Amino acid sequence: MTSLDDDGEPRRQVGALPFRFGRDGKPKVLLVTSRESRRWVIPKGWPMKGRKPFEAAAREAYEEAGLRGAIGKRPIGHYLYQKRLKNLDAVQCQVKVFPLKVRKQLKHFPEENQRDLRWFTPAEAAEAVTEPGLAALIRTACRW
């Protein structure tokens, strides 16, 4: 069963697309596994009261992957996906994605024992994610 908000709109989330440049000058993208289904995804979550969307996205990147860096204040795009809730319902979510240039990756962070992390080339990252909209966003964003 898929549900939308009362007004028929997808639920809003914010996410960070973490990237860095390797010694070879080529971009790498960090993905994390989701806690339940273990799919490769970007760090994301619900908007946070008292925080701007880009600040909430940066916070999610810290909590889910131990990342610190420079978060873009403007989204680079958005994508839709079906989120499975604890009651097993699925809700459609629209994730507004902000670029995060990673400066530091901490060894210890709040969800370190709940997720796997891996750096991918943009092409590998686009192949690893299951959401077509996220794959397209990664391909488009990483054309440096």
N, C-alpha and C positions, 0 to 999 in steps of 0.2 A: 504494500500500500504506500502510495506517495502522497505526502501532504505538503501544502504550501501555507504561507502565513494566511491569516484570516482574510486579508485583502487580495489573495491569489498570487502574491509575489513570492519569489524564492526568499529564503532566509539569507541574511547577509553575513558574510564572514570576511576576515582579512587574512592575508598571507604574505610571506616574504619569499622572494626568489633569491636565495643566497648564492653569490658567485665570488670568484677570485680569479686572478690570472696566475698561471703556472710559471715556472722559470723559463719556459719556452715562449712565454707571452700569450699563450692560448687560454681562453676562458674555461673554467670548470664550474659546475653547478652542484650544490650539495642537496641531496634528497634524504628524507628520513622515512622510516616505515611507520605506517599508522599503527595504533596500539592494538586494535581489534583484528583487522584483516591482514595486517602486515604488508599492505601494498606500499609501493614507493610513492611518496607525496612530498609536497613542500610544507614547511612549518606554517600552520594556520590555526585560526580559532575564531571565537566570537568577539565582536567589538567589546571594548572595556570601558566602563563608565569612568569619566574623567580623563580618558586618554584619546588623543587623535587617532584616526585609523592607522596611520603609518607607525605611530608609537606602539599601538597594540600589536602590529605585525612584527616589529622589532622585539617586543617582549616574548611573543610566541617563539621566535627564532632562538632566543636565549633559553627559554624553558625546555623546548623540544630538542635543541641541538647544541646548546652552550655557545652560541655565536654572538660575537660583538662586532660592530662595524658601523658603517654609514648607511642609514636607511634613506631611500628616496622619499620625498614628501608627496610626490605624485605617483598614482598607480600606473603601471606599464600595461595594464589590461585587466581582464577578469575572465573567469570561466565558471561553468556550472558543473555540479556533480551531485550524486545522491549520497546523502549521509545516513548511515544506519544508526538509529538511536538505541539506547539501552533497552527500550520496550520493544525493539525489533521493527518499529515503523521506520520508513525511510522518508527523509525530507529533502527537497531540492534546495541546494545552497548555491549562492553566487559568491565567489571568492574574489575580492578586489586584491590584486597582487602588487606589492611594492618591491623594488629592487633593493637588495642588501649587499653592499660591497663588504665582504668579510675581512676584518683586520685581525681577529683573534678567535680561536676555537678553544674553549675551556675544556679541561679534562673532566671536570665534575660540574653537573648541572641538574636541575630538578627531575627531568625525565630520563636520565642517562640509563637507567636499568629497564626502561620500558620500550626503547626504540633502538633500531640500528641506523647508522649514518653511513653515507658513502658519497665521495666526490665522483662525478661523472663528467665526460665531455658533454656539451649541449646535445649532440646527436644521441648519445647513449641515454641521457636523462629523458629526452623526448620519447625514446623507445621504452624506457622502464616504467613510465607512468601509464595508468590505464585510462585516465580521463582525456579524451581527444582535445578538449579545449585547453587543458594545461599543456599537453604536448605541443600544440600549435603556438601557445604563448611562449614556451621555452625556445622553440625554433626561431620565432620572430624576435624575441628579446636578445638573443645571443648572436646576432649578426653584426659582430664588431669588426 
